[in-house]
Amino acid sequence: MSRFLRHPPALLGLGLLILLSLGAVLAGPAEHWLGADAETLDLASMLLPPSLSHPLGTDELGRDMLARLMRGGQVSLLVGLLTAAAAAIVGTTVGLLAGSRGGLADAVLMRLTDGVIALPLLPLLIVLGALDPTKLGLPPEMFRSETAGLVRIVIIIALVGWTTVARLVRSATLSLKQQDFIRAAQALGVPPGRLMLRHLLPNVASPVIVATSLSVGNIILLESALSFLGLGVQPPMASWGNMLTGALQQLFTAPMLAVWPGGLIFLTVLAFNLLGDGLQEALDPRGRS
Amino acid sequence: MTKHLGFRLLQAAFVLLVMSLLVYGLMGLMPGDPIELMAAGSPTMTPEDVARLKALYGVDQPLLERYGHWLISALSGDFGYSRLTARPVVETLIGPLGNSAGLMAAALTLALIFALPGGIWAALRQGRLPDHALNLAAFAAISLPVFWLGLLLVILFAVTLSWFPASGVETVGGGGGLNDRLWHMALPVLALATASFGHYLRYMRAAMISTLRENWVRTARAKGLSWPQVVIRHSLRNAMMPVVTVLALDIGALFSGVLVTETVFAYPGMGKLIYDAVMGNDYNLALAALLLATALTLLGSLLADILHSLLDPRVRLG
């Protein structure tokens, strides 16, 4: 902990994240105070410059920019954290199973991991983002709501994002298995499931935490790129990525529309990367700098 | 070595096979249906015509049977026709593949020119001001969304200053010529190189720091060699190993990783081709392009293995 606190870039990251989360949490009250919400169109007040009632002006459809940026922050942070958590759970399960079982299970799971790593990430995400789930025979009502759209992105990105954690956990498990306390537990007849949960899991936690915090930034970048291409968060729901799609049409007349959302993506990703790097240095027993 | 390579090639072929089945299945789940689209485009078509066309193209057969047919012709080099360009798929892929390769080579070269010396310098000044500044710059470069950086570059250099064109590969009409193409590549190369710069600076720095902790470096210093001699003659080759491995992996992955950049700059490379094919219901083209991208990624990781064993005499692929 103290090592973490002596790492100024990590503190900068943490501070940025607190500010950004505050912005996301306060989106509701801010809309009330501004008297404008993020999704109502107002064609009479398109592309207004900043003013008292619209502190950052309005976008190409007359929506308040500040309110949309705050709502977009909720979406980006939520998708980033949920996806990272989902990927960490899948990766830890695969890694623990492969590392502790060994043999055939290990071989199959690790070849699967190698296979997923070899896939071209962005094109695959595009295909997964574009496909029509109703063709799988699922009821169309399942995909109408906005929550369903978010869940879909989380699943798509988590589906390809678990491999790093799986590899880390497997190698950590393999080296733990050589240690006396695990051998002692095995000799005492601790069942494999309990061995995994009570003895192995707590000891692989720190690489998982580091890898997960470093992955959030990457996930937010992927989500915003997908939304920018029209395959992630769907309008009218605001996300920093899809706000940039709208801004693209106004590049000549209102360049600031493109500057704000992109700048916030940048700051959020930077904050998570700095935080992850700080955690890595603080938790890595070899780093003594 | 040969045995290991043979095993890796076999494994790569297997991944490609699984991937082709997976993507073939996914293409069937895309919104829209090529035959229905064709029917919607020509009002004279009767439902009987539609049924006949479906039988002709075999889309009324079960998935595995259709996949089997596709696989047999694909293995003989026939990937069918592209719906968007009305040309054979293989022919459609060649141009964009070359465009992406050019873009990538230029961007990686630019990134490495700054990242490698920068990483070494940061490692030598570890924990001091140049190190902190370069590290922060690298983190900033990694955290920039590449499509946003692209937009900013367009606003600054294409809209405000009109120094460089905002999109395309060459001037429409009177185009051609190497200079014209390079001029069009400037902004996408800059956008791509920025992210790569950040990654490589961090790899180079980390590799150099861990090399400088080795005992032989202490020995070299102890026998009176200067720092430049120690770094260039004794440490560089060792520190370069992980960097070269990452580079080889990157070359394969970048062909599809440039997707967003190419889309922003309307640069007709592999990434934009895949995006357009998926969006335009061009299943034959999307399938072949995705498989090509996978094959390139696999090839990159194979190359990384081989280079690693060539550079490090301790590694024996057996």
Interface residues (C-beta under 8 A of the other chain):
Chain A: P9 R111 D114 G115 A118 L119 P120 L121 L122 P123 L124 I126 V127 L128 A130 L131 D132 P133 K135 L136 G217 L221 S224 A225 F228 L229 L244 A247 L248 L251 F252 P255 A258 V259 P261 G262 G263 I265 F266 V269 L270 N273 L274 D277 S289
Chain B: Q11 A12 V15 V18 M19 V23 L26 M27 G28 L29 M30 P31 Q126 G127 H132 N135 L136 F139 A140 I142 S143 L144 P145 V146 F147 W148 L151 L152 V154 I155 V159 A253 F255 S256 G257 L259 V260 T263 G271 I274 Y275 V278 M279 A286 A289 L290 A293 T294 L296 T297 L298 S301
